């Protein structure tokens, strides 16, 4: 059995290799300054296990995530106990025998966006509203403006539902993406979502940009297998739509695969596979704002 000190040694060696790589790439100063802005080092979330935990979204003190068999669950932080509640499936007709992924909660916590697997179109986006009378999420409605014959995957929607970014392998308005999954933007006009517009380079590449998150300052966070990664996928951050993304640096990236970042003013969650200290498979790691 490997001791804890041995595990820490392996992690430190991996970090040193990663820093050396970033230094060679000439981005370590930029990445580190972005990464160390008040967040604690991510640790394994207390409800991560050998099963599946990925694609987190945090709203207030509640985290929504894909858990168990590709269903959407939620867990709430209890201030008195200093612990997260046992994850439970979101109530209502959200989870089905198909896969439900990438939850996004906005609108005062009363609106849920997510993607659902479809046998012909792979994944499509849906929207559900909270039913106060029933105490559960209402029947989800497919968002036709964001649907193609190919795979839609992740999305980010602002609080008042006027701006959305999504990732897709499909084509919108006759325009194809640059690579695999690309990032697209849609805005709401007269109550209807516009046809998504491809962000183009340098946000998108000939590789894949699977996940998207936008911070309150407008910075765009993606996971990507573009040039400059250490693992198969790393988290990159761009100052805006026209800015070149740079690695988010240690301790958020590692030689493992990092995916699906989400944060608010208190909590930050990322998904990782094969990361030191993980429980196995896809795990969720959590960081806390310390300033």
C-alpha positions as CSV (number, residue, x, y, z in Angstrom):
1,X,0.0,0.0,0.0
2,X,1.4,3.4,-1.0
3,X,1.8,5.8,2.0
4,X,0.4,9.3,2.1
5,X,3.9,10.8,2.0
6,X,4.6,8.8,-1.2
7,X,1.4,10.1,-2.8
8,X,2.4,13.6,-1.9
9,X,5.8,13.1,-3.3
10,X,4.4,11.9,-6.6
11,X,2.1,14.9,-6.7
12,X,5.0,17.3,-6.1
13,X,7.1,15.7,-8.8
14,X,4.1,16.0,-11.2
15,X,3.7,19.7,-10.3
16,X,7.4,20.3,-10.9
17,X,7.2,18.7,-14.3
18,X,4.1,20.8,-15.0
19,X,5.8,24.0,-14.0
20,X,8.9,23.2,-16.1
21,X,6.6,22.6,-19.1
22,X,4.8,26.0,-18.5
23,X,8.1,27.7,-18.1
24,X,9.3,26.3,-21.4
25,X,6.1,27.5,-23.0
26,X,6.6,31.0,-21.6
27,X,3.3,31.1,-19.8
28,X,4.0,30.2,-16.3
29,X,3.9,33.7,-15.0
30,X,0.5,34.5,-16.6
31,X,-1.0,31.1,-15.7
32,X,0.1,31.2,-12.1
33,X,-1.1,34.8,-11.5
34,X,-4.5,33.8,-12.8
35,X,-4.7,30.6,-10.9
36,X,-3.6,31.8,-7.5
37,X,-6.2,34.6,-7.2
38,X,-7.5,33.7,-3.8
39,X,-8.6,30.1,-4.4
40,X,-7.4,27.2,-2.1
41,X,-5.8,24.2,-3.6
42,X,-8.6,21.9,-4.9
43,X,-9.3,18.8,-2.8
44,X,-11.4,15.8,-3.5
45,X,-15.1,16.6,-2.8
46,X,-16.3,14.6,0.2
47,X,-19.0,12.8,-1.9
48,X,-16.7,11.7,-4.7
49,X,-16.3,7.9,-4.9
50,X,-15.3,5.2,-7.4
51,X,-18.4,5.9,-9.4
52,X,-19.2,8.9,-11.6
53,X,-19.1,12.5,-10.5
54,X,-18.6,15.2,-13.1
55,X,-20.0,18.4,-14.8
56,X,-20.6,20.6,-11.7
57,X,-22.5,23.8,-11.5
58,X,-22.6,25.8,-8.2
59,X,-25.4,28.2,-7.3
60,X,-25.2,29.7,-3.8
61,X,-24.3,26.9,-1.4
62,X,-25.8,24.2,-3.7
63,X,-23.8,22.2,-6.2
64,X,-25.6,20.5,-9.1
65,X,-23.7,17.7,-10.9
66,X,-23.8,14.6,-12.9
67,X,-23.7,11.7,-10.5
68,X,-24.2,7.9,-10.5
69,X,-25.5,6.8,-13.9
70,X,-25.5,10.1,-15.8
71,X,-28.3,11.7,-13.9
72,X,-28.4,15.2,-12.4
73,X,-28.1,15.4,-8.6
74,X,-27.7,18.2,-6.1
75,X,-26.0,18.7,-2.7
76,X,-26.2,21.7,-0.3
77,X,-23.5,22.9,2.1
78,X,-24.7,22.9,5.7
79,X,-23.0,25.8,7.5
80,X,-23.7,24.4,10.9
81,X,-22.2,21.0,10.1
82,X,-19.5,22.3,7.8
83,X,-20.4,19.5,5.4
84,X,-22.2,18.9,2.1
85,X,-25.4,16.9,2.2
86,X,-25.7,13.5,0.6
87,X,-26.3,14.0,-3.1
88,X,-29.9,13.4,-4.2
89,X,-31.5,13.3,-7.7
90,X,-33.1,16.6,-8.6
91,X,-36.9,16.3,-8.1
92,X,-39.3,16.3,-11.1
93,X,-39.2,14.8,-14.6
94,X,-35.6,15.7,-15.3
95,X,-33.8,12.3,-15.0
96,X,-34.8,9.6,-17.4
97,X,-33.4,6.3,-18.8
98,X,-31.3,8.5,-21.2
99,X,-28.3,10.5,-20.0
100,X,-28.8,13.9,-18.5
101,X,-25.7,16.1,-18.3
102,X,-24.3,19.6,-17.7
103,X,-26.8,21.2,-15.4
104,X,-27.0,25.0,-15.3
105,X,-29.1,26.8,-12.7
106,X,-30.0,30.5,-13.0
107,X,-33.0,32.9,-12.6
108,X,-32.9,33.0,-8.8
109,X,-32.4,29.2,-8.7
110,X,-35.7,28.7,-10.5
111,X,-34.5,27.8,-14.0
112,X,-32.6,24.7,-14.9
113,X,-30.8,24.1,-18.3
114,X,-29.2,20.8,-19.2
115,X,-28.4,18.5,-22.0
116,X,-30.2,15.2,-22.6
117,X,-29.1,12.3,-24.8
118,X,-31.1,11.5,-27.9
119,X,-30.7,8.4,-30.1
120,X,-30.6,10.4,-33.3
121,X,-29.0,13.7,-32.4
122,X,-26.7,12.6,-29.6
123,X,-27.4,15.4,-27.1
124,X,-29.8,18.3,-27.1
125,X,-30.4,21.2,-24.7
126,X,-33.5,21.6,-22.5
127,X,-34.9,24.2,-20.1
128,X,-37.1,23.6,-17.0
129,X,-38.7,25.9,-14.5
130,X,-39.2,25.2,-10.8
131,X,-42.8,24.4,-9.9
132,X,-43.4,25.9,-6.4
133,X,-46.7,24.2,-5.9
134,X,-45.2,20.7,-6.5
135,X,-41.8,21.4,-5.1
136,X,-40.1,20.0,-8.1
137,X,-38.7,20.9,-11.6
138,X,-41.4,21.1,-14.3
139,X,-41.4,19.3,-17.6
140,X,-38.3,20.3,-19.6
141,X,-38.7,21.9,-23.0
142,X,-36.2,21.4,-25.8
143,X,-34.5,24.6,-27.0
144,X,-34.9,24.3,-30.8
145,X,-32.7,27.3,-31.6
146,X,-29.7,25.4,-30.1
147,X,-30.4,22.0,-31.6
148,X,-28.6,20.4,-34.6
149,X,-28.3,16.9,-36.0
150,X,-25.0,16.5,-34.2
151,X,-23.9,16.6,-30.6
152,X,-24.6,19.5,-28.3
153,X,-22.7,19.2,-25.0
154,X,-22.1,22.0,-22.5
155,X,-23.6,25.5,-21.9
156,X,-23.4,28.6,-19.8
157,X,-26.3,31.0,-19.4
158,X,-26.3,34.3,-17.5
159,X,-28.5,35.0,-14.5
160,X,-31.3,36.8,-16.5
161,X,-31.2,34.5,-19.4
162,X,-30.1,37.0,-22.1
163,X,-26.7,35.6,-23.1
164,X,-25.7,32.0,-23.5
165,X,-22.5,30.2,-24.6
166,X,-22.7,26.5,-25.7
167,X,-20.5,23.9,-27.1
168,X,-21.5,21.7,-30.1
169,X,-20.1,19.6,-32.9
170,X,-23.0,20.8,-35.1
171,X,-23.4,23.6,-37.6
172,X,-25.6,26.7,-37.0
173,X,-26.9,28.9,-39.8
174,X,-24.9,26.9,-42.3
175,X,-21.7,27.6,-40.5
176,X,-19.4,24.8,-39.4
177,X,-17.1,24.7,-36.5
178,X,-13.3,24.8,-36.6
179,X,-12.8,21.4,-35.0
180,X,-14.6,18.9,-32.8
181,X,-16.6,20.7,-30.1
182,X,-16.6,24.4,-30.6
183,X,-17.9,27.3,-28.5
184,X,-20.9,29.3,-29.9
185,X,-22.8,32.3,-28.6
186,X,-26.5,33.0,-28.6
187,X,-28.4,36.1,-27.3
188,X,-32.1,36.5,-26.5
189,X,-33.9,39.0,-28.8
190,X,-37.6,39.7,-28.2
191,X,-37.8,36.7,-26.0
192,X,-36.3,34.3,-28.5
193,X,-32.7,32.9,-28.7
194,X,-30.7,33.9,-31.7
195,X,-29.0,31.4,-34.0
196,X,-25.7,30.6,-32.3
197,X,-22.6,32.3,-33.7
198,X,-19.2,30.6,-33.7
199,X,-16.6,32.4,-31.5
200,X,-13.9,31.4,-34.0
201,X,-10.2,31.6,-33.2
202,X,-8.5,32.0,-30.8
203,X,-11.2,30.6,-28.5
204,X,-11.9,27.6,-30.8
205,X,-9.2,25.4,-32.4
206,X,-9.0,22.4,-34.7
207,X,-9.2,20.4,-31.5
208,X,-12.1,20.3,-29.1
209,X,-13.4,22.8,-26.6
210,X,-15.8,20.7,-24.6
211,X,-16.9,22.8,-21.7
212,X,-17.6,26.5,-21.2
213,X,-17.9,28.8,-18.2
214,X,-17.9,32.6,-18.0
215,X,-16.8,34.4,-14.8
216,X,-18.5,37.6,-13.4
217,X,-15.6,39.6,-14.9
218,X,-16.3,38.3,-18.4
219,X,-13.3,35.9,-18.5
220,X,-14.0,32.8,-20.5
221,X,-13.0,29.4,-19.1
222,X,-12.8,26.3,-21.3
223,X,-11.4,22.9,-21.2
224,X,-9.5,22.0,-24.3
225,X,-7.0,19.6,-25.8
226,X,-5.3,22.4,-27.7
227,X,-1.5,22.8,-28.0
228,X,0.0,23.5,-24.6
229,X,-1.9,21.0,-22.5
230,X,-0.1,18.7,-20.0
231,X,-2.9,16.1,-19.6
232,X,-5.3,15.1,-22.3
233,X,-7.5,18.1,-21.4
234,X,-6.7,21.2,-19.4
235,X,-8.5,24.3,-18.3
236,X,-7.7,27.5,-20.1
237,X,-8.9,31.1,-19.5
238,X,-9.3,34.0,-21.9
239,X,-9.8,37.6,-21.0
240,X,-12.7,37.8,-23.5
241,X,-14.1,36.4,-26.7
242,X,-11.2,37.8,-28.8
243,X,-8.4,37.0,-26.4
244,X,-6.1,34.0,-26.6
245,X,-6.7,31.5,-23.8
246,X,-3.8,30.6,-21.6
247,X,-3.4,27.6,-19.2
248,X,-5.1,28.2,-15.9
249,X,-2.0,26.8,-14.2
250,X,-1.2,24.9,-11.1
251,X,-2.9,23.8,-8.8
252,X,-6.0,23.6,-11.1
253,X,-4.3,21.8,-14.0
254,X,-2.1,18.8,-13.6
255,X,-0.7,15.9,-15.7
256,X,-4.2,14.4,-15.3
257,X,-7.3,15.5,-17.3
258,X,-9.2,18.5,-16.0
259,X,-12.6,19.3,-17.2
260,X,-15.8,21.2,-16.5
261,X,-15.1,24.2,-14.2
262,X,-17.8,26.2,-12.4
263,X,-17.5,28.7,-9.5
264,X,-19.2,31.6,-7.6
265,X,-17.9,34.0,-5.0
266,X,-17.4,31.2,-2.5
267,X,-17.0,27.8,-4.2
268,X,-15.1,26.4,-7.2
269,X,-15.6,23.0,-8.6
270,X,-13.7,21.1,-11.3
271,X,-13.9,17.7,-12.8
272,X,-10.8,15.5,-13.2
273,X,-9.9,12.0,-14.3
274,X,-6.8,10.3,-13.0
275,X,-5.8,13.2,-10.8
276,X,-3.6,12.5,-7.8
277,X,-5.8,12.1,-4.7
278,X,-8.9,11.1,-6.7
279,X,-11.3,8.3,-5.9
280,X,-11.1,6.7,-9.4
281,X,-12.7,7.5,-12.7
282,X,-14.3,11.0,-13.0
283,X,-14.1,12.9,-9.8
284,X,-15.1,16.3,-8.5
285,X,-12.7,18.5,-6.7
286,X,-13.6,21.6,-4.7
287,X,-11.8,24.8,-3.9
288,X,-12.8,27.6,-1.5
289,X,-12.3,31.3,-1.8
290,X,-9.9,32.4,0.9
291,X,-9.7,36.2,0.6
